[in-house]
């Protein structure tokens, strides 16, 4: 079922960019969007259950903290911008995009774990590139359905990335390294 796509980026007065599409058959995209909301966290949960080690628990706690952060920021900004949203006429869900923030947290955390375990190789770089491309596509779908603006998805993805890097780094510095030092120190 091929259909023509007419795409136009529209700059709103508030600086947001919205994708306008006409004559677009989005059945596949709609299905992927609905599945991604459950599939990505579901696969993440399966990974945690299969590994059931400290690294998996660290990822799970970080995912919950990231989700709580996203919800908190979304509530604060939604309250502050209700009038602006009503005036723009765009179906906005608030900033940041929880969808993008969660996806990028999971992907960046997974990439960090794989690179930490296997090092930087052609395989890890290729896998990381595919993971980032796929997560970018999944994050773009709400923009194409006009559920989020491009700015909201970029902010969500950026927050998820930053939180993932900070969570990975801070856990190593605050928990893992002192624990290993104490464990090795007590054996001496």
Secondary structure per residue as TSV (DSSP state, phi and psi in degrees):
chain	resnum	aa	ss	phi	psi
A	1	X	-	360.0	85.9
A	2	X	-	-83.7	143.4
A	3	X	-	-142.2	154.0
A	4	X	-	-78.3	149.2
A	5	X	-	-119.4	124.9
A	6	X	E	-114.3	114.3
A	7	X	E	-116.0	136.3
A	8	X	E	-145.0	128.2
A	9	X	E	-89.8	129.0
A	10	X	E	-113.8	126.9
A	11	X	E	-89.2	120.1
A	12	X	-	-82.8	158.8
A	13	X	T	-59.2	-27.0
A	14	X	T	-84.4	2.7
A	15	X	S	98.3	-10.3
A	16	X	-	-73.9	153.4
A	17	X	E	-114.8	131.3
A	18	X	E	-121.3	140.4
A	19	X	E	-89.2	125.1
A	20	X	E	-107.9	124.7
A	21	X	E	-127.2	143.3
A	22	X	E	-132.1	154.1
A	23	X	S	52.2	48.1
A	24	X	-	-119.4	124.8
A	25	X	-	-88.6	106.5
A	26	X	-	-109.9	24.6
A	27	X	H	-59.7	-45.3
A	28	X	H	-65.3	-44.9
A	29	X	H	-62.8	-39.9
A	30	X	H	-62.4	-43.3
A	31	X	H	-63.8	-45.3
A	32	X	H	-62.0	-41.1
A	33	X	H	-62.1	-47.5
A	34	X	H	-63.4	-42.2
A	35	X	H	-67.6	-37.7
A	36	X	H	-65.0	-29.0
A	37	X	H	-66.0	-25.9
A	38	X	H	-110.8	-32.2
A	39	X	H	-68.7	-46.2
A	40	X	H	-62.6	-53.5
A	41	X	H	-64.2	-31.6
A	42	X	H	-65.1	-45.4
A	43	X	H	-63.9	-37.2
A	44	X	H	-61.7	-44.5
A	45	X	H	-64.6	-40.5
A	46	X	H	-62.0	-42.2
A	47	X	H	-60.7	-40.6
A	48	X	H	-65.8	-44.3
A	49	X	H	-66.7	-36.0
A	50	X	H	-70.2	-38.5
A	51	X	H	-81.7	-43.3
A	52	X	-	33.2	57.4
A	53	X	S	-130.5	-175.1
A	54	X	H	-62.9	-38.4
A	55	X	H	-63.2	-40.5
A	56	X	H	-66.3	-40.8
A	57	X	H	-65.1	-39.4
A	58	X	H	-61.3	-43.4
A	59	X	H	-63.9	-41.7
A	60	X	H	-66.6	-45.0
A	61	X	H	-63.6	-40.8
A	62	X	H	-64.1	-38.8
A	63	X	H	-62.5	-44.2
A	64	X	H	-65.0	-42.2
A	65	X	H	-63.9	-40.8
A	66	X	H	-62.9	-42.2
A	67	X	H	-65.4	-43.0
A	68	X	H	-63.8	-40.3
A	69	X	H	-60.8	-44.9
A	70	X	H	-63.0	-43.6
A	71	X	H	-65.2	-41.2
A	72	X	H	-62.5	-47.6
A	73	X	H	-63.8	-41.7
A	74	X	H	-62.0	-43.3
A	75	X	H	-63.9	-43.6
A	76	X	H	-63.3	-49.7
A	77	X	H	-70.1	-31.3
A	78	X	H	-65.4	-41.8
A	79	X	H	-64.2	-38.1
A	80	X	H	-74.7	-25.3
A	81	X	T	-116.1	17.7
A	82	X	H	-59.6	-41.9
A	83	X	H	-66.2	-41.9
A	84	X	H	-63.6	-40.6
A	85	X	H	-65.3	-40.8
A	86	X	H	-65.6	-37.2
A	87	X	H	-71.6	-31.6
A	88	X	H	-76.8	-25.1
A	89	X	T	75.6	9.0
A	90	X	-	-95.2	140.1
A	91	X	-	-75.7	88.4
A	92	X	-	-102.3	144.3
A	93	X	-	-104.5	0.0
A	94	X	-	107.6	168.9
A	95	X	S	-113.7	139.0
A	96	X	S	-86.5	172.9
A	97	X	-	-74.3	112.5
A	98	X	H	-61.1	-36.8
A	99	X	H	-57.2	-53.8
A	100	X	H	-66.7	-40.3
A	101	X	H	-63.2	-43.6
A	102	X	H	-66.6	-44.6
A	103	X	H	-62.3	-46.3
A	104	X	H	-71.3	-31.4
A	105	X	H	-59.5	-50.6
A	106	X	H	-62.2	-46.9
A	107	X	H	-66.6	-45.6
A	108	X	H	-66.4	-38.9
A	109	X	H	-63.2	-43.8
A	110	X	H	-63.7	-43.5
A	111	X	H	-61.8	-44.6
A	112	X	H	-60.4	-42.6
A	113	X	H	-65.0	-43.8
A	114	X	H	-66.5	-44.5
A	115	X	H	-64.9	-38.5
A	116	X	H	-64.1	-39.0
A	117	X	H	-78.0	-45.0
A	118	X	H	-103.9	-11.7
A	119	X	-	83.1	-179.9
A	120	X	S	-91.4	109.0
A	121	X	-	-129.6	174.8
A	122	X	H	-62.1	-39.3
A	123	X	H	-65.9	-46.5
A	124	X	H	-66.9	-36.5
A	125	X	H	-66.9	-40.2
A	126	X	H	-65.6	-46.7
A	127	X	H	-61.1	-40.7
A	128	X	H	-64.7	-41.8
A	129	X	H	-62.0	-44.8
A	130	X	H	-64.9	-41.0
A	131	X	H	-63.5	-42.5
A	132	X	H	-67.0	-39.0
A	133	X	H	-65.2	-44.1
A	134	X	H	-66.0	-41.3
A	135	X	H	-67.8	-34.4
A	136	X	H	-65.0	-41.0
A	137	X	H	-63.7	-47.0
A	138	X	H	-61.9	-34.1
A	139	X	H	-74.8	-26.4
A	140	X	H	-75.3	-27.4
A	141	X	H	-55.6	-45.5
A	142	X	H	-61.7	-27.6
A	143	X	H	-69.6	-42.5
A	144	X	H	-68.5	-22.8
A	145	X	T	-94.7	4.8
A	146	X	T	62.7	30.1
A	147	X	S	-90.1	-24.4
A	148	X	S	-138.8	159.5
A	149	X	-	-91.1	165.5
A	150	X	H	-60.1	-39.9
A	151	X	H	-61.3	-41.3
A	152	X	H	-64.7	-39.3
A	153	X	H	-70.6	-40.2
A	154	X	H	-64.0	-43.9
A	155	X	H	-63.0	-44.4
A	156	X	H	-61.4	-46.8
A	157	X	H	-63.1	-39.9
A	158	X	H	-66.1	-45.0
A	159	X	H	-62.9	-41.3
A	160	X	H	-62.7	-41.1
A	161	X	H	-65.0	-49.0
A	162	X	H	-62.7	-45.2
A	163	X	H	-62.4	-40.8
A	164	X	H	-63.2	-45.4
A	165	X	H	-64.2	-46.3
A	166	X	H	-64.5	-39.9
A	167	X	H	-64.4	-46.2
A	168	X	H	-61.1	-47.1
A	169	X	H	-67.6	-47.9
A	170	X	H	-65.9	-34.8
A	171	X	H	-64.8	-42.1
A	172	X	I	-62.4	-43.1
A	173	X	I	-74.3	-43.9
A	174	X	I	-88.5	-27.7
A	175	X	I	-117.3	-57.2
A	176	X	I	-65.4	-54.1
A	177	X	H	-62.2	-45.9
A	178	X	H	-61.9	-36.3
A	179	X	H	-65.5	-46.7
A	180	X	H	-64.9	-41.6
A	181	X	H	-61.1	-45.1
A	182	X	H	-65.7	-40.6
A	183	X	H	-64.6	-46.1
A	184	X	H	-70.7	-34.6
A	185	X	H	-67.7	-32.9
A	186	X	H	-77.4	-18.8
A	187	X	H	-83.8	-12.8
A	188	X	-	-80.8	360.0
